[in-house]
């Protein structure tokens, strides 16, 4: 058990900070992407439904 515990390597404070920033950037990009896709699909569906009326 102790031999396995000695193999654990914890990230440094800098690595943790950089990884956290990268995750935040990726979440922001994904949110922007899905916002744009949702807006385009809503616009398209409204126009398609308007044609049928």
Helices and strands as residue ranges (DSSP letters): H 2-6, H 13-51
